Amino acid sequence: MSREAVHAAFASLKADFRDERFPVIAGRLAGEALAWGERLLVLFAHADRDALEAVDALSRFWVVRYRGMPEPADLGGAGPGPAFVLGFTAFPYLDVMMEAWELGEVAEEHGPDRLSFHCLFDGEDQGTLVTAERGQGGWRFDLMGLYREKAKTLENFIELEFGAFDAFLDHYVAEHDLSFDMDQAWRPLAE
């Protein structure tokens, strides 16, 4: 096991995010991130307002943002990897967080091909773990811990700046001058 190889692979993944190589990133995901990507696809197609209010603000924002467009996004052929990446990058103002994360020391070894690392944010360990799995083509990463951190940051921002998700969404739509159908955004695509 080469800790340096995993660190280099994570640095490469960060470069993929920086350069917006989203299909490459989707192919480098593993674990719970893929399970959440699958869940996001189900939410996108079937979740009503109550179901969306039960999930984190980042996931909720991604679903309503792309369902509320004049023509809802067509995700019929999307797999869990691309869905996770779309959710992870849904609120672009938080994308700088990916640059601030880096892998620290190994937290747990689950065998030679699966390792959990402490993840540092601006050099500080705040308790988030990232798991790396060696697979065909190199190391893959479970970024679900980072997704949760981004979601928590968005939720804190919404609470401090807007008080409620609906006020935040109204502001976002107005600020970006979006053609947006609010009723459609909250309605399941597949009844």
Sequence and secondary structure as in RCSB ss.txt:
>XXXX:A:sequence
MSREAVHAAFASLKADFRDERFPVIAGRLAGEALAWGERLLVLFAHADRDALEAVDALSRFWVVRYRGMPEPADL
GGAGPGPAFVLGFTAFPYLDVMMEAWELGEVAEEHGPDRLSFHCLFDGEDQGTLVTAERGQGGWRFDLMGLYREK
AKTLENFIELEFGAFDAFLDHYVAEHDLSFDMDQAWRPLAE
>XXXX:A:secstr
  HHHHHHHHHHHHHHHHTT HHHHHTTB THHHHHHHHHHHHHHH  HHHHHTS HHHHHHHHHHHSSSS    
TT  HHHHHHHHHTSSGGGTHHHHHEEEEEEEEESSTTEEEEEEEETTEEEEEEEEEEEETTEEEEE HHHHHHH
HHHHHHHHHHHTSSHHHHHHHHHHHTT    HHHHHS S  
